[in-house]
Each structure stands twice: as C-alpha cells, then as structure tokens.
Amino acid sequence: MNKYELALVVNAKIEDEVRNATVEKVKGYIEAFGGTITNIDEVGKKRLAYEIQKMREGFYYFIQFDAVPESPAELEQRLRIMDNVLRYLCVRQEA
C-alpha cells in the first residue's frame, strides 16, 4: 500500500449539504477502490489563482489515504466527470 494525498477544489456556489455530499462521494470512491482514509483537512473557501468555469472561489480539501497503486487512476476517472469538482490532483507521498 502506498500513501497518497488528494487535493480537491469543490464549487463554492453550491449549498453546504451538496458540497458535503460531494466530499462524502469522493471518500466513498476511495474506500471502494481499496483505500483507507487517514486524514482530511478542510481548508475552506479560498480565492482561485485564475477563473475556472466563471468562478473565482472554491472550497479546498486535502485528503490523505493509503491505497494500492491502481486506486488513484480509478479515482481520477470518477472525479473527472463529477459536476461540482472544479480541480483535483492526486499525488503519491514519499514514505
């Protein structure tokens, strides 16, 4: 198992319940692909470096998890088509 960190930027214009449901769905995907979540940092609403889909702000989350090497590719495939996810980046952490 490798350690990974997922940086997630979620649409800031949606309701709190919808945003929380989006993050829960991402956590469900991580667990469905054999990962175990070790830490979640909710940074909050931040100004984006540049406009994305006519939005200037987004909610930032950093999710650390342990998973097999195939999991990030599967996770990114699902994140790519989620409506409320503006940007994401999954990187492997060094041990």
N, C-alpha and C positions, 0 to 999 in steps of 0.2 A: 504494500500500500504506500502511495506517495501522498505528500502534503500539498494541498492546493489552496489558492486564495482566489475568490471570485469577486471582482469589483463590479457592482451593479448600479446603474443610474436609471431610476424609475421616474416616469412622468409626474411632475409636481402639480398638474392641474386636475388630477383625479381626486375623488373622495378618499378619506383615510381608510375606510373599510376596503375599498377596491385596491388601494396600494398595499395594505396588509395581506389581502388575498393573493396578490401577485407575488409577494415575497414568500408566502406560505407555499404557493405553487412551485416556486423555484426550489425551496427547501425539500419539497416532496420529490421533485425530479432528482435532486442529489441523492436522496435516500433510495429512490427507486433504482438508480444505477449502481447501487452497492456502496455508496459513500456514507460516512458518518460525520456530521457537522460538529466541529469542536468549538467554534466561536462565531458570533455575529456582532458586528459593530454597525450600529445605525448612526451615521454621521449627521444626517438631517438634510434640510434643504440648503443647497448651495447654488451659487451662480455658475452657469456653464461657461467654459472658455470661449465657446462660439455657439451660435444659434443652431439648434437641432430641431427640425420639424416645426419651425416658428416658435420655439420655446427657448427661454433664456435661463430657466432654473430647473433643477432636478433633485430628487431625493437620492442620496448616496448610501449604499450598503456595502460592507466588506464582509464576506462570508468565508471563513477558513474551514476546510474539510479534508478528511482523509479518504482516498478512493483509489481504485485500480486505474492503471494508465488509460484505459479505454473510456472512462467516465466523462472527462472533460469534453471530448468530441461529441458524445451523445448529448451532453448538457447544452453545449453551444448550438447544436442543431435545433433544440427546442426553444432556446432563448431567442434565436434569430427571428422566429415567427410570432413571438409574443408582442401584442399591441402596445402595452404600457411600458415595455423596456426600451429605453432610448439607446443605451450603450451598455456593453458588458466586456469584461476581459478576465479570462481565467489563466492564471499563471501557476507554474509549479514552484513551490518554495524549496529552498535548499535545506537539507537536514541539519 
